[in-house]
C-alpha cells in the first residue's frame, strides 16, 4: 500500500472524527442492548445503560482476534485509494445518516452507514474499481442473514423455553427470567461491543497505514482501547428515541421473550465476530424480537412497524454513500 502525505493535525482531526462516529455508534445502538431489558421492566433505564456500557468495554478483553477490524480496514475498498479525503467523506456520510435516523427514532445500522460511507467516498475518488467485491458481497449478504439468523435463534429459544417450562406457572416463569434476562442482556452488550467497536478500529487502522504510521500486521493498542472506550461512553449516554421502537412497537415483550431475543441476538453476534463479519447489531436484535413475537402468534408482531424498519435498512448504504461522495468532494477543497 502506498503512503500518503497527511499532516499531523489533519490526521488527529480524522481520528477524533472517527471516535465521534464510534461514540455515536454506541449512542445510536444503545437501544439494541437495553430496549428489551428496559421494556420488560427488569432494569431501570439508567441501570441498563450502565450495564450495557460496562460490557461494551469488557469486550476488549474477550475478542482478542480483530477479524472484523481487518474486514473493514482491508476487505471493503482498495487500500491504495485510501487517503484523508476518503476517510473524511466516509465518516461524514456515516455520521449524517446516524443523526437522521436517531432524530426520527429509526433503528438503522451504524455499521452499514459506515460501509456505505466508505463505498461512496471511494467510488467518488476512483470509480467502482476501488471496491473489493468479495468483502462487500459478504457484508450485503449479512444484511439479509443477520436478521434471519436472529429471527431463527430467537424463535428457537422461545420454543425451547416454552417446551421446557410448559408446566410452570406464569408467575414463576416471570421471576426466573427476570434474573436470566440480566445475563442475556449482558451477553448481547458484550457481542455488540465486540463487533461494532472493531469497525472504527478498522477505519483508524486504515488511515494510519495510509499515512505510514502503522504496519498492516495489527492496529496500535491505543486505537483498540480508545475505540472500545468511545463506544462504551456512547452507550452510557443512550439514544432514548429508539428504545421505544425496539422495545414495544415491534411486539410486546415479557421477560421470557426479552431473554430469548437477547440470547438469540448474542449467539448471532458471537458467530459473526468469530468469522470477521461486520454485521448490524440493529438488524440482528430486530430479527430476534420479530422471531420471539412470531413464535407466539403471527399477529403478535406489528408488521407495519417492522416493514418501515426494513425500508430504513434498504436506504442506509445508498444514502450514506451519497452523502459521503459529496463530503469527499468538499474534503478535497477544505482539508
PyMOL commands that set and color helices and strands:
alter all, ss='L'
color gray80, all
select helices_A, chain A and resi 8-39+45-61+67-74+79-81+84-103+110-126+128-130+133-164+170-210+221-237+240-249+255-274+281-296+298-300+303-334
alter helices_A, ss='H'
color red, helices_A
deselect
rebuild
show_as cartoon
